[in-house]
Amino acid sequence: MIKKQQFLEALKVIKSSHNFLLHLHPGPDADSVGSALALFHYLDSINKSVTLISGDSPFPYNLSFIPGSEKITKANISDINLNDFDCFIVADSGDISQISKNTTVVFPKNQNVIVFDHHTSNKGYGKINLIDYDSPATCQIIYQFFEANKIKINSEIAACLIAGIYTDSGGFKYDHTSPETFLIASKLTKLYPNFSNLIFEIENNDSPSNLKMIGQLLKDIDVTNHLAIASVSNKDLKKLKLDNDVSVNGQIANMLKSVVGWDIGISLTEVEYHKVFASFRTRDSQKYDLGTIAKETGFGGGHRAAAGASFPYSITKTKNLIRQVIAKLYPEVL
């Protein structure tokens, strides 16, 4: 649990800073986008100079309905000069390596780095670390930051926070969803009454290409005892002229873990030659910690129930590495 004094200290740093950088993590989800945009709207409202970059990955179309998404600058960390910013607010990145997979991030010595996060892999790499492992979403922590500092939440900020809390809690189904989560959601939906349309747009904007991608992934499911892995190679993506949109990975992994007996479901998409994005889901997060599995591969991180990773390997080599890690941590799965 984050102490109120920590939230107050973060606000002091924000008020004393001038040029802010925000980012989206690789393969951004609604918690990443909602967190960054909620902070963007707030910083803009107090007349701070703020830049929000898209990061490594293409921006998911279904998240373009979150208010302010048009303000996101299409750029990676390597495209900018970190020295231009006296404050970098990092949201929803469980490790410094989760800021970018394309380059090594080194914070300038005098830069104020504020970290908002809820991943168990996050040991605190900022000057101020607002981390709560028991929170279902980074957006919930940002709400608590606003509340602790008596910062007014307008309808745009509310929409951003709703998007992150709803999706990262799995629609209020995942571990760490608490009575407080429902209370916060209730307050936010009063500020943004059109929340049902926002959630509809986030959940119902598949393209024909994505549906074909889902079909292709479901055609190749490799089952070993309690582990199911679906995958699609870059060669097949090109052959079938499919978009390399990895947003379907989480959907596929959820489908896999819904099958009785398949305790861990993993979806792999080779978006480029030897560049594989992975999503991990489990039926039993009390028994299996997917965040630990993803971290132990050396290329990912996340939560007990849901995690992700990006591998610089072929599909076959990626599968072998994942199986090796699972064999070490949970041999009964294989």
N, C-alpha and C positions, 0 to 999 in steps of 0.2 A: 504493500500500500504506500502511495506517495503522500508525504506529509504536506500540509498546507504551506509551510514555510518554503518548501522547495518550489512550489508554484509561484509564490511571491518573489523568490529570488530570480526565477526565470523571467518574470515580467520586468524586473529591474534591468536585467541585461537587455531585453528587447527594447525598452524605452531609451536606453543609452546608446543603442546601435542605430545605424542609418541605412546601410545597404544590405539587403537580405537575399539569401539564396534558399530556394526550396527545390525539391526534386521528387521524382517518382522512382520507385525501385524497379528492377528488371521484371518484366511481365506484370505490370501494375494491375492491382485489383481495386475494388471500390474503396477499401480502407486506405490504401496508399493515396489514391486520387482524392477521396473525401477529406483525408487529413490535411494534405497539402493545400487543397483549395479553401478549406475552412480557415487555415492560417493565412493564406493569401488574402482572402476577403478582409480579415481582421487587420492585417498589416497595412493594406491599402487604405482602410478606413481611418487609420491614424497617421496617414500621409508619409508612410515609409516607402523607400524605394525597394521594390521587391521583384525578383525574377524567379519564375517557376519553370524548370526545365523538364522535358519529357523523359530524359534518361535513355537507357539502352534500347528500349522496345518501342514498336509502333503503338500508338494510342488506341485502345480498344473502342470500337464504335459505340458499343452499348453504354460506355461510361461518358460519352459526350453529352448525355442528358443531365449530368451533374452540373449545377450552375457554376459558370466561370471557366469551363473547360476550354473555351476559346482563348483564354488568357495564357494557356500553357505554351511556352516557347519550345519549338522542336530543336532540341540540342542535347548533347551528352556532356558529361563532366569534362571530357577531353577537349570539348569545343569552347570552353570558357576559361577565364583566368580566375582561380579561386581567390587570389589576392585582391580582386575587385570588391569583395564582400567582407564586411567586418562581422557578419553573423550568418552562420549556416544552420538552419533548422532542419534536422534530419528526422523524418517521420516514417515509422513502420519499416525500419530496416534493422534486422536482428543482429547485424554485424557490419563492420565498416566495408567488408567485401560485398555486402548486399546493396550498397549504394550504386555500384557499377561492376559489371563483370568484364567490361571492355578495357578498363584501365585501373591502375592502382591509385587509390585516393589518399592523398597526404594533405592534411589540414595545415594551412599556414599557421605559424607559431602564435600570432596575435589574434587569430580568428576566434570569435565566440561560437562554440558549437553546442547547440541544444538538441538533445535527443529525446523524442517522444516515441515510446514503443511498448509492446507487450509480449514480445517473443522471449521464450525462456533461454534462447541462445545469446541474448544480449547481456553482456557483462558490464556495459557502460563505457563507451569510448568517447563521450563528449565531455565538455567542461561542466555542463549541467545535464544530468541524466534523469529524465522523468519516465521511469520504467515500472510497470506494474504487471507482473507475470500472471496475475489472477484476472486481468481485464480481458474481456472477449474481443476487444478492438482498440486500436490506437485512437480512433475517433472518440471513444468513450473517455479516454484520458484527456484528450484535448477539450472535451466538454467540461471535465472537472477543472482543468486549468482556467477556462473562461469563468466558471462558477466561483472558484476560489478567489479570483481577482475581480469579481463583480463586473465582468466585461459583458456588455449587452450582446446577445446573440440575435442577429436579424434572420429573416426568412432564408436568405441564400446560405448563410453559415449553417442554419438548421438542416437544410436539405443535404448539404455535404456530409454532415455528421450522421444523419439518418442512413444515408447510403452505406457508409462504412460500418456502422454498428449492425445494421440489418444483415448485410452480406457476410461480414466476418464472423458473426455469431451463427451463421447458417440458418438465418431466419429464426433466431432465438432457440436453436436446437443444440448448439455445441456446448462443450464444457465451458465453465466460467460465465455463462449467461446467468445473471443473478436478478433478484428483485430490484436492485438498483438499476440494472440495465433496462428493465421494463419501465421504471419510473422516469429515467432519462429519456427513453424513447417517447413516452407519453408527453413530456414537456416539449420535446422537439417537434412532435407532430402537431401540437397546438400552434407552434410558430410557423410550420409549413404544412398546412392542411391538405395540400395536393400530393402528399407523400405516396399515396397508392399509385398514382400515375408514374411517379418517379421510379418506384420499385418495378412497376410493369415494364417500363422502357428498359431498365437494366436487365431484366430477366427474359425479355421477349424481343430481342433484336438480332436473331440469328440470320445469316445470309445463306443462300443456296449452297455456296461453297463450303460453309461450315457444316451444313447437314451432310454433305458428301464426305467431308473430313471425318465426321462422327461415324458414318458408315464404314469408311476405310479403317479407322481405328478398331472398330468392333469386329472387323473381319480377321484381325490378327491379334488374338488374345492367347497369351502364353501362361498356362496355369501350372503351378507347382505346389501341390498340397493346398496350403491356405493363402498363397500369393498369386495374384493375377496381374499380368502386365500386358497392356495394349500398346501398340506402337505403330508409327508410320515413318518411313524413311524419306529423306529429301528427294531421292530418286523417284519414289512414287508420287510425292507432291507435285513434282515437275511433270511427270508423265500424265497425271490426271488433271493438271492445271488447277491445283488447289491453292488457296491462299495459305500462307504459313502463320495463320492466326492461332496462337497457343491458348486462347481463352477457352477453347473446348476441352483442354486437358483436365481441368478441374471437374467439368461435367462428366467426362468419361470415367475418371477415377471414382467419382461418386456412384456412377452406375455399377462399376465393378464391385465396390465394397457393399453394395446393396444385396449382392447374391449371398445367400446363406452358405457359409463355409469358406468364402473368400474374405479372409479377415483383413488383408491389406490389398488395396487396389492402386495400381500405378499406371499413369498414362505418359507415353513418351512421344514427342514430336521432334524430328530432326529438321529444324527450320532452315538450316544451311548445312553444307557439307561438314560433318563432324562438329555440329553444334546442336545439342539435344536439350530441349526443355522438358522438365518432368514435373508432374503433380502427384502427390501421395495422399491417400485417404485411408482411414481405417474404420472398421465396425466397432472396435473396442479400444478407445483411447486410454482407458485405465490400465490396460495390459500392454499396449504398444505405444511408444513415443516416436511419432514420425519425425518430429523436429530433430531428435537425436539421430535417427537413421540418416536424414538428409545431411545433417552436419558432419556425420562420420564419413560420408562419401568424400568430403572435402570441397563440395561444390554447392551446398545449399543450407537450408535451415527452415524453421517454422514452428508450428505448434504440435501438440501431441496428436490431435485429430486430423490436422491438415498441414502439409508442408510442400515445399517446392525446391527445385534445383536446376542448374544449367551446367551441362557437361560438354567438355571440348573433345568428345569422342563419337564414335559410330554408335548406332543403336545396339549392336551386339556387345561392344565393349562396355557401354553404359549398363546394359542388363547384367553383365557379369559382375561389374563393380557393385551394383546394388545388391545382388544376391550374396556377394561376399560379406558385405556389411550386415545384412539381415542374418546370415548364417552365424556371424559372430555375436550379434546382440540377441536374436530371437531364433535359435536353431529349430525350434518346434514348428516354425512357419513353413519351412521348406521340406 
